[in-house]
C-alpha cells in the first residue's frame, strides 16, 4: 500500500513539475490547446534575446548617427539658403535706394522720357529678386518646421529609449538571473527531498517534500510571470514611439 501511495505521489508530482517546467519556456513559444500546432507569439519577445539585444542597440545607434548627420546637412543647407536670402535682400535694398534717388532727380529736372523704360526695368528686376528672397525665406521656415525639428525630436526620443532600455535591461537581467538561480536552488532542494522521501517513507519526509515542491513551483510561477510581464508589457512600452 505504501509502495502504491509512493508511486501515485511520484506520478502526480512528476506531472506537475514537468508541466511547470514546460511553462518556463512558454515565454517565447506557446502551443495550441490540442498540442499539435505551434503558435508564434506577437510583440517584442525576440528583442530580449541575449544575442539579438546588442545588435538591436547597435542598429538603433547607427540609425541615430545617420539621422544626426542628415540633420546636420539639412541645417547647413538651410543656413546657406538663409545667407543667400539675406544677400538678395541687401542687393534689393541697394537697388531700391538707387531707383528712388534717380526718380527724385528725374522729378527735379527734365530728363529724356526714353529712360522710363530703364526705370520700369529696375522696378521689375527688384520685385523679381524680392519675391525670390521671400521664397527662400518660406523654404527655410518650412524646412526647419517640417524636417529639422521633427528629426531632432526623433533623435532625442530614440536616445531616451536607448538609455531607458539599457538601464532597465541591466536591472531586469540581474533580477531574472537571481530568479533563475533561485529556481535551480529550489529544484535541487526538491529533488533532494524527493530522494529522501524515496528512501524513508515518513510523514515528516512527505511534508518536507511537499513544501519543497510548493516552493519550487511558486518560484517558477513568479519567474515566468516576471518574464511574461517584461516581454509583453514593459518592453513594448519602452520601445513605444510617442
C-alpha positions in Angstrom: 0.0 0.0 0.0 2.8 2.4 0.9 4.5 1.5 -2.4 1.3 2.3 -4.3 1.0 5.6 -2.4 4.6 6.4 -3.2 4.1 5.7 -6.9 0.9 7.8 -7.0 2.7 10.7 -5.3 5.7 10.3 -7.6 3.4 10.2 -10.7 1.4 13.2 -9.5 4.5 15.3 -8.6 6.3 14.5 -11.7 3.4 15.6 -13.9 3.1 18.8 -12.0 6.8 19.6 -12.2 7.0 18.6 -15.9 4.1 20.9 -16.6 5.5 23.7 -14.7 9.0 23.3 -16.3 7.4 23.5 -19.7 5.9 26.8 -18.7 9.4 28.2 -18.1 9.9 28.3 -21.9 6.4 29.4 -22.5 7.5 33.0 -22.6 8.9 32.6 -26.1 6.8 29.8 -27.7 3.3 28.6 -27.0 1.4 25.6 -28.3 -2.3 25.4 -29.1 -4.6 23.5 -26.8 -4.6 20.4 -28.9 -0.7 20.4 -28.7 -0.4 19.9 -32.4 0.2 23.3 -34.0 2.9 25.6 -32.7 1.8 29.2 -32.3 4.2 32.1 -32.6 3.9 34.9 -30.1 3.4 38.5 -31.1 5.1 41.6 -29.6 8.6 42.3 -28.7 9.7 38.9 -27.2 12.5 38.4 -29.7 14.1 41.8 -28.7 15.0 40.4 -25.4 17.1 37.6 -26.7 20.7 37.8 -25.5 22.1 37.5 -29.0 19.7 40.0 -30.6 19.9 42.7 -27.9 23.4 44.0 -28.7 22.6 44.0 -32.4 19.4 45.9 -31.8 21.2 48.6 -29.7 24.0 48.9 -32.4 21.4 49.2 -35.1 19.4 51.9 -33.4 22.6 53.8 -32.5 23.8 53.6 -36.1 20.5 54.8 -37.4 20.6 57.8 -35.0 24.1 58.7 -36.1 22.9 58.7 -39.7 19.9 60.8 -38.9 22.0 63.3 -37.0 24.4 63.6 -40.0 21.4 64.1 -42.2 20.0 66.8 -39.9 23.4 68.5 -39.9 23.5 68.6 -43.7 20.0 70.0 -43.8 20.9 72.7 -41.2 23.9 73.7 -43.2 21.8 73.9 -46.4 19.2 76.0 -44.5 21.9 78.3 -43.3 23.3 78.7 -46.8 19.8 79.5 -48.1 19.3 82.0 -45.3 22.7 83.7 -46.1 21.7 83.8 -49.8 18.3 85.3 -48.9 19.9 88.0 -46.8 22.3 88.8 -49.6 19.5 89.1 -52.1 17.6 91.4 -49.7 20.6 93.6 -49.3 21.1 93.9 -53.0 17.4 94.7 -53.5 17.6 97.3 -50.8 20.6 98.9 -52.5 18.7 98.9 -55.9 15.7 100.4 -54.2 17.7 103.3 -52.8 19.3 103.9 -56.2 16.0 103.9 -58.0 14.4 106.3 -55.5 17.4 108.6 -55.9 17.2 108.5 -59.7 13.4 109.1 -59.6 13.9 112.1 -57.4 16.4 113.6 -59.8 14.0 112.9 -62.6 11.3 114.9 -60.9 13.6 117.8 -60.4 14.9 118.0 -63.9 13.7 117.4 -67.4 15.2 114.1 -68.5 14.7 112.1 -71.6 11.4 110.2 -71.5 13.1 107.2 -73.1 14.7 106.5 -69.7 11.3 105.5 -68.4 11.9 102.0 -69.9 15.0 101.7 -67.8 13.2 102.8 -64.6 10.5 100.2 -65.2 13.1 97.5 -65.8 14.7 98.4 -62.5 11.3 98.1 -60.7 10.6 94.7 -62.3 14.1 93.5 -61.6 14.0 94.4 -57.9 10.5 92.9 -57.5 11.6 89.6 -59.0 14.5 89.2 -56.7 12.4 90.3 -53.7 10.0 87.5 -54.5 12.9 85.1 -54.8 14.2 86.2 -51.3 10.7 85.7 -49.8 10.5 82.3 -51.5 13.8 81.3 -49.9 12.5 82.5 -46.5 9.4 80.4 -46.8 11.6 77.4 -47.8 13.8 77.9 -44.8 10.9 78.1 -42.4 9.2 75.0 -43.8 12.4 73.1 -43.8 13.0 73.9 -40.1 9.4 73.3 -39.1 8.7 70.1 -41.0 12.2 68.5 -41.4 14.8 69.6 -39.0 12.6 69.9 -35.8 10.8 66.6 -36.2 14.1 64.8 -36.9 15.7 66.3 -33.9 12.7 65.2 -31.8 13.0 61.7 -33.2 16.7 61.5 -32.4 16.1 62.8 -28.8 13.3 60.3 -28.3 15.4 57.4 -29.6 18.3 58.4 -27.4 16.0 58.4 -24.4 14.7 55.0 -25.5 18.1 53.5 -25.6 19.0 55.0 -22.3 15.9 53.6 -20.6 16.2 50.3 -22.4 19.8 49.8 -21.3 19.1 50.8 -17.7 16.0 48.6 -17.5 17.7 45.8 -19.3 20.6 45.7 -16.8 18.2 45.7 -13.9 15.9 43.1 -15.4 18.8 40.8 -16.4 20.1 40.9 -12.9 16.7 40.2 -11.4 15.9 37.4 -13.8 19.3 35.9 -13.1 18.6 35.9 -9.4 15.2 34.3 -10.1 16.8 31.6 -12.3 19.4 30.8 -9.6 16.6 30.6 -7.0 14.6 28.2 -9.3 17.7 26.0 -9.7 18.3 26.0 -6.0 14.7 25.1 -5.2 14.7 22.5 -7.9 17.8 20.9 -6.3 16.2 21.1 -2.9 13.0 19.5 -4.2 15.0 16.7 -5.8 16.8 16.1 -2.6 13.6 16.0 -0.6 12.2 13.5 -3.1 15.2 11.3 -2.8 14.9 11.3 1.0 11.2 10.5 0.6 12.0 7.5 -1.6 14.4 6.2 1.0 12.3 6.7 4.1 8.5 6.9 3.8 7.7 9.1 6.8 5.2 11.8 7.4 7.9 14.4 8.0 9.6 13.5 4.8 6.4 13.8 2.8 5.7 17.2 4.4 9.2 18.4 3.6 8.8 17.1 0.0 5.5 18.9 -0.5 6.9 22.1 1.0 9.9 21.9 -1.3 7.7 21.1 -4.3 5.4 24.1 -3.5 8.3 26.5 -3.1 9.8 25.4 -6.4 6.5 25.7 -8.3 5.8 29.1 -6.6 9.2 30.4 -7.6 8.7 29.1 -11.1 5.4 30.8 -11.4 6.9 34.1 -10.2 9.8 33.8 -12.6 7.5 33.1 -15.6 5.2 35.9 -14.6 8.1 38.3 -14.4 9.4 37.2 -17.9 5.9 37.5 -19.4 5.4 40.9 -17.8 8.7 42.1 -19.2 8.2 40.7 -22.7 4.5 41.5 -23.2 4.1 44.8 -21.3 7.3 46.5 -20.2 9.4 46.1 -23.4 6.7 47.2 -25.8 6.2 50.3 -23.6 9.9 51.0 -23.6 10.1 50.8 -27.4 6.8 52.7 -28.0 7.2 55.7 -30.2 5.3 58.7 -28.9 
